[in-house]
């Protein structure tokens, strides 16, 4: 039972990271109906940005306050990654918005490949480690020689995910920007006729999605302590899977889907074979979509005639 509890905590931590990335996927898909396949590589880019600023602050400037360093790195990563998200939408997606449906998808794949190879050329192909920021942990339960712990890193990741989910849910449901988002999601042409700046709303959605990816990338670096140029593809695909599993277009559904994927991966790796953890996660996705095609919290599309 102690081993189960520890793996449950590990799964929630991994799922929280997936959930943060998945919120970015579901926000972009909800407003323009396109899967932003470059989002996973934006997440990877943000982890490298966080790594660079962490090394600058600790090695060059000699800062020793962990909380201050983490806060500065997080803010800078969010700002710079948001600029990347804005540039990607402005250059790669907006010109193709009125084109046939495959054009933005091909553009997204091209941006993903560009970002991955850009980071590989600039930073090199080897893994980039970072010294551990936080090592302490809460001891939750002790039985004989086995100790169930919740590390400070895990607590930070889960608390950050919960706070951001609550904040973005309030933003989408209770603010004028959220109403503009939902209007553009339903009918962009009618939203424009009613005075909503559709281009600005879509750009801000990409910016917010990239900022969330930056938070996820910084937390990923904090948790694992290493990042590689190839770390965008697999987490990106799993986060997209989480968004589909939870119901594309639903922010709570994206986080729930991320938690489910993280728990499945963790438990499968702990009790069965680690080589087949991805198979288990996607198998659960297939089973859920067979019986509930719109996802756990998704709403079925209604065709207007």
C-alpha positions in Angstrom: 0.0 0.0 0.0 2.9 2.4 0.7 4.4 1.7 -2.7 0.9 2.4 -4.3 0.6 5.7 -2.5 4.1 6.8 -3.6 3.4 5.9 -7.2 0.0 7.7 -7.0 1.9 10.9 -5.9 4.4 10.5 -8.7 1.6 10.0 -11.2 -0.2 13.1 -10.1 3.0 15.1 -10.5 3.6 13.8 -14.1 -0.1 14.3 -14.9 0.0 17.9 -13.7 2.7 18.7 -16.2 0.8 17.0 -19.0 -2.3 18.9 -17.9 -0.6 22.3 -18.2 0.5 21.6 -21.7 -2.9 20.2 -22.6 -4.6 23.4 -21.6 -2.6 25.2 -24.3 -3.7 22.6 -26.9 -7.4 22.8 -25.9 -7.5 26.6 -25.9 -6.0 26.9 -29.4 -8.2 24.1 -30.8 -11.3 25.6 -29.2 -10.8 29.0 -30.8 -9.6 28.1 -34.3 -10.4 24.4 -34.6 -6.7 23.5 -35.4 -4.3 21.3 -33.5 -1.2 23.3 -32.8 1.4 20.5 -33.2 4.2 22.9 -32.5 2.9 23.4 -29.0 5.1 20.5 -27.6 8.2 22.1 -29.1 7.2 25.5 -27.6 7.2 23.6 -24.3 10.7 22.2 -25.0 11.9 25.7 -26.0 10.6 27.2 -22.8 12.5 24.5 -20.8 15.8 25.6 -22.5 15.0 29.3 -21.8 14.5 28.4 -18.2 17.7 26.5 -18.1 19.7 29.4 -19.6 18.3 32.0 -17.2 18.8 29.6 -14.3 22.5 29.2 -15.1 22.9 33.0 -15.6 21.3 33.8 -12.3 23.1 31.1 -10.2 26.5 30.8 -12.0 27.2 34.3 -13.3 25.3 36.5 -10.9 25.7 34.3 -7.9 22.1 34.4 -6.6 21.5 31.8 -3.9 17.8 32.4 -3.0 16.0 29.4 -4.5 12.6 31.0 -4.3 13.7 34.2 -6.0 15.7 32.4 -8.7 12.7 30.2 -9.5 10.3 33.1 -9.6 12.6 35.2 -11.9 13.2 32.2 -14.2 9.5 31.5 -14.4 8.5 35.0 -15.3 11.3 35.4 -17.9 10.5 32.1 -19.5 6.8 33.0 -19.7 7.5 36.4 -21.3 10.0 35.1 -23.9 7.9 32.0 -24.7 4.8 34.1 -25.1 6.7 36.2 -27.7 7.6 33.0 -29.5 3.9 31.9 -29.4 2.8 35.3 -30.8 5.4 35.1 -33.6 4.5 31.6 -34.5 0.8 32.5 -34.8 1.5 35.7 -36.7 3.9 34.2 -39.2 2.9 30.5 -39.6 -0.9 30.4 -38.9 -2.6 33.7 -39.5 -1.8 33.8 -43.3 -3.3 30.3 -43.7 -6.4 30.8 -41.6 -8.7 31.0 -44.6 -7.0 28.3 -46.6 -7.9 24.6 -46.9 -7.9 22.7 -43.6 -4.6 20.8 -44.2 -2.6 23.9 -44.8 -2.4 25.1 -41.2 -1.8 21.5 -40.0 1.2 21.2 -42.4 2.5 24.6 -41.3 2.2 23.5 -37.6 4.3 20.4 -38.3 6.8 22.5 -40.1 7.1 24.9 -37.2 7.5 21.9 -34.9 10.4 20.6 -36.9 12.0 24.1 -37.2 11.9 24.7 -33.4 13.3 21.2 -32.7 16.2 21.6 -35.1 16.8 25.2 -34.1 17.3 24.2 -30.5 19.5 21.3 -31.6 21.8 23.5 -33.6 21.9 26.3 -31.0 22.2 24.2 -27.8 23.6 20.9 -29.2 22.2 17.4 -29.3 23.3 16.2 -25.8 21.1 16.4 -22.7 21.5 19.5 -20.7 21.5 18.9 -16.9 20.9 21.5 -14.2 21.8 21.3 -10.5 18.9 20.4 -8.3 17.0 23.4 -7.0 14.9 21.7 -4.3 15.7 18.5 -2.6 13.6 18.5 0.6 10.4 16.5 1.0 7.5 16.0 3.4 7.3 12.6 5.0 3.7 11.6 4.7 3.8 8.0 6.1 6.5 5.6 7.3 6.1 1.9 7.6 9.1 -0.2 8.6 11.8 0.6 5.9 9.4 2.2 3.4 8.7 6.0 3.5 6.0 7.7 1.5 7.1 11.3 0.7 5.8 14.3 -1.1 8.8 16.3 -2.3 8.7 20.1 -2.4 9.1 19.9 -6.2 6.0 17.7 -6.5 4.0 20.0 -4.2 5.0 23.1 -6.2 4.0 21.4 -9.5 0.6 20.2 -8.3 -0.2 23.5 -6.5 0.8 25.5 -9.6 -1.4 23.4 -11.9 -4.4 23.8 -9.6 -4.0 27.6 -9.3 -3.5 28.0 -13.1 -6.5 25.9 -13.9 -8.6 27.9 -11.6 -7.2 31.2 -13.0 -7.7 30.3 -16.6 -11.2 28.9 -16.0 -12.2 32.2 -14.4 -10.5 34.0 -17.4 -12.5 32.1 -20.0 -15.8 32.0 -18.1 -16.1 35.3 -16.3 -14.1 38.0 -18.2 -14.7 39.9 -21.4 -11.7 38.3 -23.0 -13.2 34.9 -22.3 -16.5 35.9 -23.8 -14.6 37.1 -26.9 -12.9 33.7 -27.0 -16.1 31.8 -26.8 -17.7 34.0 -29.4 -14.8 33.4 -31.8 -15.1 29.7 -31.1 -18.8 29.6 -32.1 -18.6 31.9 -35.2 -15.6 34.0 -36.0 -17.5 36.0 -38.7 -20.4 36.9 -36.5 -18.0 37.8 -33.7 -16.2 40.2 -36.0 -19.6 41.7 -37.0 -20.3 42.3 -33.4 -17.1 44.3 -32.9 -14.8 41.6 -31.5 -11.2 41.9 -32.8 -10.8 38.3 -33.9 -7.2 38.5 -34.8 -6.2 40.0 -31.5 -8.3 37.4 -29.6 -6.6 34.5 -31.4 -3.2 36.0 -31.0 -3.7 36.4 -27.2 -4.9 32.8 -27.0 -1.7 31.7 -28.6 0.2 33.9 -26.2 -1.6 32.5 -23.2 -1.1 28.9 -24.4 2.6 29.6 -24.8 2.8 31.1 -21.3 1.3 27.9 -19.9 3.8 25.8 -21.9 6.5 28.0 -20.3 5.2 27.2 -16.8 5.1 23.5 -17.7 8.6 23.6 -19.2 10.0 25.3 -16.1 8.4 22.8 -13.8 9.6 20.0 -16.0 13.2 21.3 -15.7 12.7 21.7 -11.9 11.4 18.1 -11.5 13.7 16.1 -13.8 16.7 18.4 -13.8 17.6 17.7 -17.5 16.3 18.7 -20.9 17.0 17.7 -24.5 16.0 19.1 -27.8 13.9 16.0 -28.4 11.8 16.5 -25.3 9.0 18.4 -27.1 7.6 15.6 -29.2 6.6 12.9 -26.7 5.3 15.2 -24.0 3.5 17.2 -26.6 1.8 14.1 -28.1 0.8 12.9 -24.6 -0.6 16.3 -23.7 -2.6 16.4 -26.8 -3.9 12.9 -26.0 -4.8 14.2 -22.5 -6.7 17.1 -24.1 -8.7 14.6 -26.3 -9.2 12.2 -23.5 -10.6 14.9 -21.2 -12.7 16.6 -23.9 -11.1 19.0 -26.4 -12.2 22.5 -25.5 -12.7 21.8 -21.8 -10.0 23.3 -19.5 -10.8 21.0 -16.5 -11.1 18.1 -19.0 -7.5 18.8 -20.2 -6.1 18.6 -16.7 -8.2 15.5 -15.8 -7.0 13.9 -19.0 -3.4 14.8 -18.1 -3.8 13.3 -14.6 -5.2 10.1 -16.0 -2.4 9.7 -18.5 0.2 10.5 -15.8 -1.3 7.9 -13.4 -1.6 5.2 -16.1 2.0 5.7 -17.2 3.3 5.7 -13.6 1.3 2.7 -12.4 2.1 0.7 -15.5 5.8 1.4 -15.2 5.7 0.5 -11.5 3.7 -2.8 -11.7 4.3 -4.0 -15.3 6.7 -3.2 -18.0 8.0 0.3 -18.5 8.5 -0.4 -22.3 4.7 -0.6 -22.8 3.5 2.4 -20.6 2.7 4.4 -23.8 0.7 1.5 -25.2 -1.4 1.4 -22.0 -2.0 5.2 -22.1 -3.2 5.2 -25.7 -5.2 2.0 -25.2 -7.2 3.8 -22.4 -7.7 6.7 -24.8 -9.1 4.4 -27.5 -11.5 2.7 -25.0 -12.8 6.0 -23.7 -13.3 7.5 -27.2 -15.2 4.4 -28.3 -17.8 4.8 -25.6 -17.6 8.6 -25.3 -16.3 10.2 -28.5 -16.3 13.7 -27.2 -14.1 12.9 -24.2 -14.8 12.8 -20.5 -16.0 16.4 -20.2 -16.3 17.3 -23.8 -19.6 18.3 -25.4 -20.7 16.8 -28.7 -20.6 19.1 -31.7 -24.0 20.4 -32.9 -24.2 20.9 -36.6 -25.9 24.2 -37.6 -28.2 23.9 -40.6 
